[in-house]
Amino acid sequence: QVQLVESGGGLVQAGGSLRLSCAASGRTFSSYNMAWFRQAPGKEREFVAAITKISGNTYYADSVKGRFTISRDNAENTVYLQMNSLKPEDTAVYCCAAARLILSGSYYSTDQYDYWGQGTQVTVSS
């Protein structure tokens, strides 16, 4: 069982930056692939970024590539999402997710993930 708690959301102007954190419980954090998803009002949850458990390979949605960076600190049981050059369309609730195993190429799919956090609100004003 893994519990995930996000923090770091808030209100920021367009062009600004935020750093989200997701703290995981338990001693097996390094055994999980981690990801960030987001959900805007009236829209489906969408993939943002993922980082693998062993090699630390990263994957990004096209909409955030070059602006967002996912990283992890296995000693601190934490995954981060550094968000730069924020746009109003980035406004959403951001959730982190954990998965022991992911089918090749399926990091973007919500059904690959076993555990989810409650989310943290990010609002970008124009």
Phi, psi and omega per residue, in radians:
Q1 nan 2.341 3.127
V2 -2.226 2.307 3.033
Q3 -1.919 2.364 -3.072
L4 -2.099 2.308 -3.138
V5 -2.266 2.060 -3.136
E6 -1.592 2.697 3.052
S7 -2.699 2.919 3.046
G8 1.825 -0.081 3.122
G9 -1.247 3.033 3.123
G10 2.854 -2.916 3.136
L11 -1.806 2.267 -3.120
V12 -2.496 2.633 3.082
Q13 -1.367 2.701 3.076
A14 -0.957 2.391 -3.088
G15 1.615 -0.197 -3.125
G16 -1.450 -3.042 -3.076
S17 -2.316 2.671 2.992
L18 -2.510 2.676 3.044
R19 -2.166 2.038 3.101
L20 -1.623 2.558 3.070
S21 -2.180 2.600 3.058
C22 -2.343 1.918 -3.134
A23 -1.646 2.300 -3.109
A24 -1.921 2.463 3.064
S25 -1.478 2.920 3.057
G26 1.573 2.962 -3.065
R27 -1.861 0.182 -3.067
T28 -2.024 0.442 -3.092
F29 -0.959 -0.677 -3.088
S30 -1.181 -0.194 3.124
S31 -1.533 0.008 -3.044
Y32 -2.018 2.384 2.869
N33 -1.294 2.460 -3.074
M34 -2.142 2.634 -3.128
A35 -2.619 2.836 2.977
W36 -2.062 2.364 3.016
F37 -2.166 2.872 3.075
R38 -2.491 2.693 3.117
Q39 -2.437 2.071 3.089
A40 -1.601 2.751 -3.141
P41 -0.984 2.268 3.110
G42 1.348 0.099 -3.118
K43 -2.138 2.835 3.088
E44 -1.362 2.741 3.071
R45 -1.107 2.391 -3.117
E46 -2.271 2.612 3.121
F47 -1.204 2.451 3.085
V48 -2.007 -0.975 -3.079
A49 -2.824 2.715 3.100
A50 -2.487 2.707 3.075
I51 -2.421 2.330 -3.055
T52 -1.380 2.839 -3.002
K53 -1.407 -0.477 -3.033
I54 -1.836 -1.033 -3.047
S55 -1.468 -0.303 -3.095
G56 1.284 0.365 3.061
N57 -1.094 2.549 -3.104
T58 -2.086 2.635 -3.137
Y59 -2.397 2.496 -3.087
Y60 -2.367 2.600 2.942
A61 -1.204 2.587 -3.128
D62 -1.018 -0.577 -3.064
S63 -1.196 -0.306 -3.102
V64 -2.081 -0.090 -3.098
K65 -1.029 2.302 -3.125
G66 1.548 -0.233 3.122
R67 -1.988 -0.618 -3.101
F68 -1.882 2.596 3.084
T69 -2.356 2.177 3.063
I70 -1.708 2.469 3.095
S71 -2.614 2.919 3.135
R72 -2.476 2.628 3.051
D73 -2.197 1.739 -3.063
N74 -1.172 -0.483 3.101
A75 -1.194 -0.532 -3.138
E76 -1.741 0.018 -3.115
N77 0.937 0.759 -3.042
T78 -2.373 2.472 2.996
V79 -2.062 2.503 -3.057
Y80 -2.101 2.726 2.976
L81 -2.346 1.844 3.067
Q82 -1.511 2.133 -3.074
M83 -2.055 2.032 3.128
N84 -2.023 2.865 3.106
S85 0.864 0.840 -3.062
L86 -1.134 2.560 -3.127
K87 -2.124 2.711 3.102
P88 -0.956 -0.566 3.128
E89 -1.255 -0.095 3.028
D90 -1.461 -0.109 3.133
T91 -1.074 2.180 -3.080
A92 -3.117 2.982 2.900
V93 -1.554 2.190 -3.108
Y94 -1.795 2.226 -3.133
C95 -2.117 2.514 2.983
C96 -1.731 2.758 -3.076
A97 -2.518 2.677 -3.100
A98 -2.267 2.480 3.128
A99 -2.508 2.304 3.071
R100 -1.247 -0.799 -3.093
L101 -2.263 2.437 3.107
I102 -2.317 2.302 3.071
L103 -1.075 2.491 -3.103
S104 -0.892 2.211 3.079
G105 1.406 0.129 -3.032
S106 -1.931 0.436 -3.096
Y107 -1.109 -0.387 -3.095
Y108 -1.423 -0.190 -2.982
S109 -1.602 2.188 -3.107
T110 -1.085 -0.532 -3.068
D111 -1.294 -0.057 3.077
Q112 -1.440 -0.245 -2.966
Y113 -1.781 2.408 -3.036
D114 -1.611 -0.573 -3.029
Y115 -2.294 2.522 -3.112
W116 -2.339 2.545 2.983
G117 -1.520 3.071 -3.117
Q118 -1.389 -0.437 3.087
G119 1.823 2.784 3.068
T120 -2.385 2.387 -3.047
Q121 -1.412 2.306 3.008
V122 -2.085 2.147 3.125
T123 -2.156 2.170 -3.122
V124 -1.985 2.062 -3.125
S125 -1.607 2.606 -3.111
S126 -1.585 nan nan
